[in-house]
Amino acid sequence: MIFAGILCGVLILLLKVPMPLIDVFVIPLYILNLFFLILVLFTPAINGSHRWFNIFGFSYQPSESAKLLTILLTARILAKENLNEARQLIYGFLCVLGPVLLVIIEPDFGTTLMFWMSLMAMYIAAGVPAFYLLLMVSPVLSIIASFHWIFIIVWIILLILALIRFRLSWVTITVASILNLFLCIIMPVFWSGLRDYQQNRILTFMDPMRDPLGAGYQIIQAKIAVGSGGTIGKGWLEGTQKNMNFLPEHHTDFIFSIIGEEFGFIGSLVLLVLFALIFWRITIAIRDIRVQERKIAISGIFGYLVFQTFINIGMNIGLVPTTGVPLPFISYGGSNLLINGLAVGMVLKYLNERGFMK
């Protein structure tokens, strides 16, 4: 509640501060945030990670503010005139690389995904050709397809057809296809090189009952909570998975499971509709804004908020692996609430001033 009150005050101030003044502070704040990301690595570990500063009883997570500041800086660079496609790709990658490397060291793999998804959204808004984006994500799809030879064949055929549709040279198509095919073939060798506990984590995600009291425990308990809610739920504060502490982190990463348990399918659906309305309004803002830098920035904000919501809800119902990603505006956490609110506040700021710049 304290952070919510701070957010309301900061939003009022944000809407009144002139935009040029905000632009002046983007680069210094980005550099300062990098310093905080380095400094946080020397703080005491919490649950095996170095992510938080504890100041007078309040926790601050610099990786949260890094997301918004990185988006603002990257948008400014990608919007520069006379910047060819290759430089857009390189400069955008370099802007994101520093925060990503520091966040990985913490470690916080879930947050690093937010950086890459926002970068992809900004590339699209900046007009980077789609085949570049396809080539960037193709290795990930090749890894997924490597689990079965039929998937490998179908994926390589689809990749070749997509590249042909983009009218690329046969040299580019051949090289991209060979590299992705090689990645598909080499993955079983890489898999056999993993240690037993690493393989078990992946296999447990696919079948949580392999280790119901270990790696699969959170997924199983979360699905129990969602399923036990039925249509209308057990009632507010009546969730047994929460009250009896069967579900760890039920106030942060697994808050959606508690909503499903206490408010049922109807309550979960209402929450999803509210998220859909917010995201729909942001897409309208992207359409209405004419300044390229601001359009790119809003696209980055849209990308990370949508993906963060998808990852959190997906892991609560067993669709994606468990990772430390909070649900925007819902999960407990002051810095997460503050930065997500400021991100939406920047969208409002751009909309309020769209009549002054074309």
C-alpha positions in Angstrom: 0.0 0.0 0.0 2.9 2.3 0.7 4.4 1.7 -2.7 1.0 2.2 -4.3 0.7 5.6 -2.6 4.2 6.5 -3.8 3.3 5.4 -7.3 0.2 7.7 -7.4 2.4 10.6 -6.3 5.1 9.8 -8.9 2.5 9.4 -11.7 1.1 12.9 -10.9 4.6 14.3 -11.0 5.4 12.4 -14.2 2.4 13.9 -16.1 3.4 17.4 -15.1 7.2 17.3 -15.8 8.1 18.5 -19.3 9.1 15.7 -21.6 12.5 17.2 -22.5 13.5 17.0 -18.8 12.7 13.3 -18.7 14.7 12.7 -21.9 17.8 14.4 -20.3 17.7 11.9 -17.4 17.3 8.6 -19.4 21.0 8.0 -20.1 22.3 9.0 -16.6 19.6 6.8 -14.9 20.4 3.9 -17.2 24.1 4.1 -16.3 23.2 4.5 -12.6 21.0 1.4 -12.8 23.8 -0.6 -14.3 25.9 0.4 -11.2 23.1 -0.8 -8.9 22.9 -4.1 -10.8 26.6 -4.6 -10.1 26.3 -3.5 -6.5 23.4 -5.8 -5.8 25.6 -8.8 -6.6 27.5 -8.1 -3.3 24.3 -8.1 -1.1 23.3 -11.2 1.0 21.6 -13.9 -1.0 17.9 -14.4 -0.6 16.7 -17.8 -1.8 20.0 -18.3 -3.6 19.8 -15.0 -5.5 21.3 -11.6 -5.2 18.4 -9.4 -6.4 17.3 -7.0 -3.7 18.5 -4.0 -1.7 16.9 -3.8 1.7 16.6 -0.2 2.8 14.8 0.7 6.0 12.7 -2.4 5.8 11.8 -1.9 2.1 13.1 -4.0 -0.7 14.2 -2.6 -4.1 15.0 -4.8 -7.1 17.2 -2.9 -9.6 16.4 -5.4 -12.4 12.8 -4.0 -12.4 13.9 -0.4 -13.1 16.4 -1.7 -15.6 13.6 -3.0 -17.8 11.9 0.4 -18.2 15.2 2.4 -18.5 16.6 0.0 -21.1 13.4 0.3 -23.2 13.6 4.1 -23.1 17.2 4.2 -24.1 16.9 1.5 -26.8 13.8 3.3 -28.3 15.8 6.5 -28.6 18.7 4.8 -30.4 16.5 2.7 -32.7 14.5 5.9 -33.7 17.6 7.7 -35.0 17.4 8.7 -38.6 19.6 7.2 -41.3 20.2 4.1 -39.2 20.3 1.0 -41.4 18.8 -2.3 -40.4 22.1 -3.9 -39.4 23.0 -1.0 -37.1 19.5 -1.1 -35.6 20.0 -4.8 -34.8 23.5 -4.3 -33.3 22.7 -1.1 -31.3 19.5 -2.5 -29.9 21.3 -5.7 -28.9 24.2 -3.8 -27.2 21.7 -1.7 -25.2 20.1 -4.8 -23.8 23.2 -6.9 -23.4 24.7 -5.1 -20.4 21.6 -5.4 -18.1 20.9 -9.0 -19.3 24.4 -10.2 -18.4 24.2 -8.7 -14.9 20.7 -10.0 -14.3 21.8 -13.5 -15.4 24.6 -13.4 -12.8 22.1 -12.7 -10.0 20.7 -15.2 -11.2 17.3 -14.3 -12.6 16.6 -16.1 -15.9 12.9 -15.1 -16.0 13.7 -11.4 -16.0 16.2 -11.8 -18.8 13.4 -13.1 -21.0 11.5 -9.8 -20.4 14.4 -7.9 -21.9 14.6 -10.0 -25.1 10.8 -9.9 -25.6 10.7 -6.1 -25.3 13.6 -5.9 -27.7 11.8 -8.0 -30.3 8.7 -5.8 -29.9 10.8 -2.7 -30.4 12.5 -4.2 -33.5 9.1 -4.7 -35.0 8.0 -1.2 -34.2 11.2 0.2 -35.7 10.5 -1.5 -39.0 13.2 -4.2 -38.8 12.4 -6.7 -41.6 10.5 -9.8 -40.3 13.1 -12.3 -41.7 15.7 -10.8 -39.4 13.4 -11.6 -36.5 12.7 -15.1 -37.8 16.5 -15.8 -38.0 16.9 -14.5 -34.5 14.3 -16.8 -32.9 14.9 -19.8 -35.2 17.6 -21.3 -32.9 15.1 -21.4 -30.0 12.5 -23.1 -32.2 15.1 -25.6 -33.4 15.9 -26.5 -29.8 12.2 -27.2 -29.2 11.8 -29.2 -32.4 14.9 -31.4 -31.6 12.8 -33.6 -29.2 11.5 -35.7 -32.1 12.7 -36.3 -35.7 9.2 -35.6 -37.1 9.2 -32.1 -35.5 12.7 -31.5 -36.9 11.6 -32.3 -40.5 8.4 -30.2 -40.2 10.3 -27.2 -38.7 13.1 -27.2 -41.3 10.6 -27.4 -44.1 8.5 -24.5 -42.6 11.7 -22.5 -42.1 12.8 -22.9 -45.7 9.3 -22.0 -47.0 9.2 -18.9 -44.8 12.7 -17.7 -46.0 11.7 -18.4 -49.6 8.6 -16.2 -49.1 10.9 -13.4 -47.9 12.7 -13.7 -51.2 16.1 -14.2 -49.7 19.0 -15.5 -51.7 19.5 -19.2 -51.9 22.9 -18.8 -50.1 21.2 -17.3 -47.1 18.4 -19.9 -47.1 20.9 -22.7 -47.3 23.2 -21.4 -44.6 20.2 -20.7 -42.2 18.7 -24.2 -42.8 22.0 -26.0 -42.3 22.8 -24.2 -39.1 19.3 -24.8 -37.7 19.4 -28.5 -38.8 22.8 -28.8 -37.1 21.4 -27.4 -33.9 18.5 -29.9 -34.0 21.0 -32.8 -34.5 23.4 -31.6 -31.8 20.8 -31.1 -29.1 20.6 -34.9 -28.2 24.4 -34.8 -27.7 24.0 -31.8 -25.5 21.2 -33.4 -23.6 23.3 -36.5 -22.8 26.0 -34.2 -21.5 23.7 -32.6 -18.9 23.9 -33.9 -15.4 21.1 -36.0 -13.9 19.6 -33.2 -11.8 19.6 -30.9 -14.8 17.8 -33.5 -16.9 15.3 -34.1 -14.1 14.4 -30.4 -13.9 13.3 -30.4 -17.6 11.7 -33.8 -17.4 9.8 -32.9 -14.2 8.4 -29.8 -16.0 7.0 -32.1 -18.7 5.8 -34.6 -16.0 5.7 -33.1 -12.5 4.7 -36.5 -11.0 8.3 -37.7 -11.7 9.3 -35.7 -8.6 6.2 -34.7 -6.7 8.0 -33.7 -3.5 10.9 -31.9 -5.2 11.1 -30.1 -8.5 7.5 -30.8 -9.4 6.0 -29.8 -6.0 5.2 -26.2 -6.9 3.6 -27.0 -10.2 1.5 -29.8 -8.7 0.3 -27.6 -5.8 -0.5 -24.6 -8.1 -2.6 -26.8 -10.4 -4.4 -28.2 -7.4 -5.2 -24.7 -6.2 -6.5 -23.6 -9.6 -8.5 -26.8 -10.1 -10.0 -26.8 -6.6 -11.5 -23.4 -7.1 -14.2 -24.7 -9.4 -16.5 -22.2 -11.0 -17.0 -19.6 -8.3 -14.1 -20.4 -5.9 -13.9 -21.1 -2.2 -14.3 -17.5 -1.2 -12.0 -14.7 -0.3 -9.3 -15.8 2.2 -10.7 -19.3 2.3 -8.0 -20.9 0.0 -6.6 -24.0 1.8 -3.5 -24.2 -0.4 -2.6 -20.7 0.9 -3.8 -20.9 4.5 -2.1 -24.3 5.1 1.1 -23.2 3.2 1.0 -26.1 0.8 1.8 -23.6 -2.1 5.2 -21.8 -1.7 5.4 -18.1 -2.8 1.6 -17.9 -3.0 1.8 -14.1 -2.5 4.2 -13.5 -5.4 5.0 -15.9 -8.2 1.9 -18.1 -7.6 -0.7 -15.5 -6.8 -2.8 -16.4 -9.8 -3.2 -19.9 -8.4 -4.7 -18.4 -5.2 -7.0 -16.2 -7.3 -8.2 -19.3 -9.1 -8.7 -21.2 -5.8 -10.6 -18.4 -4.0 -12.5 -16.8 -6.9 -12.8 -19.8 -9.2 -13.0 -19.7 -13.0 -15.2 -16.6 -13.0 -12.7 -14.6 -10.9 -9.8 -15.7 -13.1 -11.7 -14.9 -16.2 -12.5 -11.4 -14.9 -8.8 -10.8 -14.2 -7.8 -12.0 -17.7 -10.4 -9.7 -19.3 -8.9 -6.7 -17.3 -5.5 -7.6 -18.6 -6.8 -7.9 -22.1 -8.4 -4.4 -21.8 -5.1 -2.9 -20.6 -3.1 -4.5 -23.5 -5.8 -3.5 -26.0 -5.6 0.2 -24.9 -1.8 0.1 -25.2 -2.0 -1.2 -28.8 -4.3 1.7 -29.5 -1.7 4.0 -28.1 0.9 2.5 -30.4 -1.3 3.2 -33.3 -2.1 6.8 -32.3 1.5 7.9 -31.5 3.3 9.5 -34.4 6.7 10.1 -32.9 8.8 7.1 -33.8 10.8 7.0 -30.6 7.7 7.0 -28.5 6.0 4.4 -30.6 9.0 2.1 -30.2 9.1 2.7 -26.4 5.4 1.9 -26.0 5.9 -1.3 -28.1 8.7 -2.3 -25.7 6.5 -1.7 -22.7 3.7 -3.7 -24.3 6.1 -6.6 -25.1 7.4 -7.1 -21.6 4.1 -6.6 -19.9 2.3 -9.1 -22.1 5.1 -11.7 -21.9 5.4 -11.3 -18.2 1.7 -11.9 -17.7 1.8 -14.9 -20.1 4.8 -16.5 -18.3 3.4 -16.0 -14.8 -0.1 -17.4 -15.6 1.5 -20.1 -17.8 3.7 -21.4 -15.0 0.7 -21.3 -12.6 -1.2 -23.7 -14.8 1.7 -25.8 -15.9 2.2 -24.5 -19.4 5.7 -23.1 -19.0 8.6 -24.0 -16.6 8.6 -22.4 -13.1 10.6 -19.2 -13.0 10.6 -16.1 -10.7 8.3 -13.8 -12.7 5.6 -11.9 -10.8 2.2 -11.1 -12.2 2.0 -7.4 -13.1 0.0 -5.2 -10.7 -1.2 -8.3 -8.7 1.8 -10.0 -7.2 3.3 -8.7 -3.9 6.3 -6.6 -4.5 6.8 -2.8 -4.2 9.5 -2.3 -6.9 7.6 -4.4 -9.4 4.4 -2.4 -8.8 6.2 0.9 -9.0 8.1 0.2 -12.3 5.1 -1.4 -14.0 3.0 1.6 -12.9 5.6 4.0 -14.2 5.7 2.1 -17.5 2.0 2.6 -18.0 2.5 6.2 -16.8 5.0 6.8 -19.7 2.3 5.6 -22.1 -0.1 8.1 -20.6 2.6 10.8 -20.8 3.1 10.1 -24.5 -0.6 10.2 -25.2 -1.1 13.5 -23.4 1.6 15.1 -25.5 0.9 13.5 -28.8 -0.7 16.7 -30.1 2.5 18.7 -29.6 4.7 16.5 -31.8 4.2 14.8 -35.1 
